[in-house]
Amino acid sequence: MPVVIKNGRWLLIAISGFVFCAFVLFFFKREQDNRDRTACQDNLRKIGQSIGMYVTDNDGFLPTSAAWDKRAI
């Protein structure tokens, strides 16, 4: 039995609700991406600072690959 829409207002409300939900989900995803990007930038900054501290403590030298433990790779 086909569904007959007697009042187009309900259809407009339903479509508006779906569009609103789509926009909300889009903005939440965008904020999550920004948060992840900021966390990644912070991690890269910390890695750079750690390497700089290591070089300072070891007379300007980084460890050679021969000094690395095979289990760490």
Biotite code that builds the C-alpha atoms (Angstrom):
import biotite.structure as struc

atoms = struc.array([
    struc.Atom([0.000, 0.000, 0.000], chain_id="A", res_id=1, res_name="MET", atom_name="CA", element="C"),
    struc.Atom([1.626, 3.272, -1.052], chain_id="A", res_id=2, res_name="PRO", atom_name="CA", element="C"),
    struc.Atom([2.242, 5.929, 1.556], chain_id="A", res_id=3, res_name="VAL", atom_name="CA", element="C"),
    struc.Atom([0.468, 9.163, 0.759], chain_id="A", res_id=4, res_name="VAL", atom_name="CA", element="C"),
    struc.Atom([1.914, 12.340, 2.260], chain_id="A", res_id=5, res_name="ILE", atom_name="CA", element="C"),
    struc.Atom([-1.042, 14.528, 3.063], chain_id="A", res_id=6, res_name="LYS", atom_name="CA", element="C"),
    struc.Atom([0.939, 17.393, 4.435], chain_id="A", res_id=7, res_name="ASN", atom_name="CA", element="C"),
    struc.Atom([4.256, 18.380, 2.836], chain_id="A", res_id=8, res_name="GLY", atom_name="CA", element="C"),
    struc.Atom([5.314, 20.098, 6.042], chain_id="A", res_id=9, res_name="ARG", atom_name="CA", element="C"),
    struc.Atom([6.310, 16.790, 7.686], chain_id="A", res_id=10, res_name="TRP", atom_name="CA", element="C"),
    struc.Atom([8.459, 15.910, 4.696], chain_id="A", res_id=11, res_name="LEU", atom_name="CA", element="C"),
    struc.Atom([10.167, 19.292, 4.916], chain_id="A", res_id=12, res_name="LEU", atom_name="CA", element="C"),
    struc.Atom([10.786, 18.794, 8.659], chain_id="A", res_id=13, res_name="ILE", atom_name="CA", element="C"),
    struc.Atom([12.234, 15.309, 8.082], chain_id="A", res_id=14, res_name="ALA", atom_name="CA", element="C"),
    struc.Atom([14.550, 16.481, 5.306], chain_id="A", res_id=15, res_name="ILE", atom_name="CA", element="C"),
    struc.Atom([15.628, 19.476, 7.395], chain_id="A", res_id=16, res_name="SER", atom_name="CA", element="C"),
    struc.Atom([16.421, 17.142, 10.292], chain_id="A", res_id=17, res_name="GLY", atom_name="CA", element="C"),
    struc.Atom([18.567, 14.918, 8.080], chain_id="A", res_id=18, res_name="PHE", atom_name="CA", element="C"),
    struc.Atom([20.426, 17.908, 6.646], chain_id="A", res_id=19, res_name="VAL", atom_name="CA", element="C"),
    struc.Atom([21.023, 19.297, 10.146], chain_id="A", res_id=20, res_name="PHE", atom_name="CA", element="C"),
    struc.Atom([22.383, 15.931, 11.334], chain_id="A", res_id=21, res_name="CYS", atom_name="CA", element="C"),
    struc.Atom([24.681, 15.750, 8.310], chain_id="A", res_id=22, res_name="ALA", atom_name="CA", element="C"),
    struc.Atom([26.111, 19.204, 9.063], chain_id="A", res_id=23, res_name="PHE", atom_name="CA", element="C"),
    struc.Atom([26.592, 18.371, 12.745], chain_id="A", res_id=24, res_name="VAL", atom_name="CA", element="C"),
    struc.Atom([28.412, 15.134, 11.904], chain_id="A", res_id=25, res_name="LEU", atom_name="CA", element="C"),
    struc.Atom([30.567, 16.961, 9.345], chain_id="A", res_id=26, res_name="PHE", atom_name="CA", element="C"),
    struc.Atom([31.660, 19.573, 11.886], chain_id="A", res_id=27, res_name="PHE", atom_name="CA", element="C"),
    struc.Atom([32.344, 16.952, 14.582], chain_id="A", res_id=28, res_name="PHE", atom_name="CA", element="C"),
    struc.Atom([34.533, 15.034, 12.120], chain_id="A", res_id=29, res_name="LYS", atom_name="CA", element="C"),
    struc.Atom([36.338, 18.230, 11.171], chain_id="A", res_id=30, res_name="ARG", atom_name="CA", element="C"),
    struc.Atom([37.031, 19.065, 14.821], chain_id="A", res_id=31, res_name="GLU", atom_name="CA", element="C"),
    struc.Atom([38.288, 15.535, 15.426], chain_id="A", res_id=32, res_name="GLN", atom_name="CA", element="C"),
    struc.Atom([40.672, 15.868, 12.465], chain_id="A", res_id=33, res_name="ASP", atom_name="CA", element="C"),
    struc.Atom([41.947, 19.196, 13.827], chain_id="A", res_id=34, res_name="ASN", atom_name="CA", element="C"),
    struc.Atom([42.474, 17.636, 17.266], chain_id="A", res_id=35, res_name="ARG", atom_name="CA", element="C"),
    struc.Atom([44.383, 14.685, 15.756], chain_id="A", res_id=36, res_name="ASP", atom_name="CA", element="C"),
    struc.Atom([46.527, 17.034, 13.651], chain_id="A", res_id=37, res_name="ARG", atom_name="CA", element="C"),
    struc.Atom([47.382, 19.134, 16.712], chain_id="A", res_id=38, res_name="THR", atom_name="CA", element="C"),
    struc.Atom([48.313, 16.018, 18.710], chain_id="A", res_id=39, res_name="ALA", atom_name="CA", element="C"),
    struc.Atom([50.557, 14.832, 15.858], chain_id="A", res_id=40, res_name="CYS", atom_name="CA", element="C"),
    struc.Atom([52.297, 18.206, 15.649], chain_id="A", res_id=41, res_name="GLN", atom_name="CA", element="C"),
    struc.Atom([52.886, 18.135, 19.404], chain_id="A", res_id=42, res_name="ASP", atom_name="CA", element="C"),
    struc.Atom([54.358, 14.622, 19.199], chain_id="A", res_id=43, res_name="ASN", atom_name="CA", element="C"),
    struc.Atom([56.701, 15.662, 16.377], chain_id="A", res_id=44, res_name="LEU", atom_name="CA", element="C"),
    struc.Atom([57.799, 18.696, 18.409], chain_id="A", res_id=45, res_name="ARG", atom_name="CA", element="C"),
    struc.Atom([58.579, 16.455, 21.383], chain_id="A", res_id=46, res_name="LYS", atom_name="CA", element="C"),
    struc.Atom([60.578, 14.055, 19.193], chain_id="A", res_id=47, res_name="ILE", atom_name="CA", element="C"),
    struc.Atom([62.601, 16.969, 17.829], chain_id="A", res_id=48, res_name="GLY", atom_name="CA", element="C"),
    struc.Atom([63.282, 18.284, 21.320], chain_id="A", res_id=49, res_name="GLN", atom_name="CA", element="C"),
    struc.Atom([64.330, 14.812, 22.489], chain_id="A", res_id=50, res_name="SER", atom_name="CA", element="C"),
    struc.Atom([66.769, 14.427, 19.601], chain_id="A", res_id=51, res_name="ILE", atom_name="CA", element="C"),
    struc.Atom([68.185, 17.876, 20.344], chain_id="A", res_id=52, res_name="GLY", atom_name="CA", element="C"),
    struc.Atom([68.669, 16.964, 24.016], chain_id="A", res_id=53, res_name="MET", atom_name="CA", element="C"),
    struc.Atom([70.348, 13.681, 23.054], chain_id="A", res_id=54, res_name="TYR", atom_name="CA", element="C"),
    struc.Atom([72.745, 15.442, 20.681], chain_id="A", res_id=55, res_name="VAL", atom_name="CA", element="C"),
    struc.Atom([73.563, 18.033, 23.351], chain_id="A", res_id=56, res_name="THR", atom_name="CA", element="C"),
    struc.Atom([74.340, 15.318, 25.904], chain_id="A", res_id=57, res_name="ASP", atom_name="CA", element="C"),
    struc.Atom([76.510, 13.325, 23.458], chain_id="A", res_id=58, res_name="ASN", atom_name="CA", element="C"),
    struc.Atom([78.831, 16.013, 22.092], chain_id="A", res_id=59, res_name="ASP", atom_name="CA", element="C"),
    struc.Atom([76.775, 16.668, 18.973], chain_id="A", res_id=60, res_name="GLY", atom_name="CA", element="C"),
    struc.Atom([76.566, 13.050, 17.790], chain_id="A", res_id=61, res_name="PHE", atom_name="CA", element="C"),
    struc.Atom([73.601, 10.831, 17.131], chain_id="A", res_id=62, res_name="LEU", atom_name="CA", element="C"),
    struc.Atom([73.893, 7.093, 17.839], chain_id="A", res_id=63, res_name="PRO", atom_name="CA", element="C"),
    struc.Atom([75.088, 4.972, 14.926], chain_id="A", res_id=64, res_name="THR", atom_name="CA", element="C"),
    struc.Atom([72.968, 2.128, 13.665], chain_id="A", res_id=65, res_name="SER", atom_name="CA", element="C"),
    struc.Atom([75.591, -0.357, 14.939], chain_id="A", res_id=66, res_name="ALA", atom_name="CA", element="C"),
    struc.Atom([74.846, 0.814, 18.483], chain_id="A", res_id=67, res_name="ALA", atom_name="CA", element="C"),
    struc.Atom([71.166, -0.092, 18.201], chain_id="A", res_id=68, res_name="TRP", atom_name="CA", element="C"),
    struc.Atom([69.975, -3.322, 19.712], chain_id="A", res_id=69, res_name="ASP", atom_name="CA", element="C"),
    struc.Atom([68.607, -5.687, 17.050], chain_id="A", res_id=70, res_name="LYS", atom_name="CA", element="C"),
    struc.Atom([65.549, -6.360, 19.227], chain_id="A", res_id=71, res_name="ARG", atom_name="CA", element="C"),
    struc.Atom([64.633, -2.668, 19.183], chain_id="A", res_id=72, res_name="ALA", atom_name="CA", element="C"),
    struc.Atom([64.279, -2.581, 15.403], chain_id="A", res_id=73, res_name="ILE", atom_name="CA", element="C"),
])
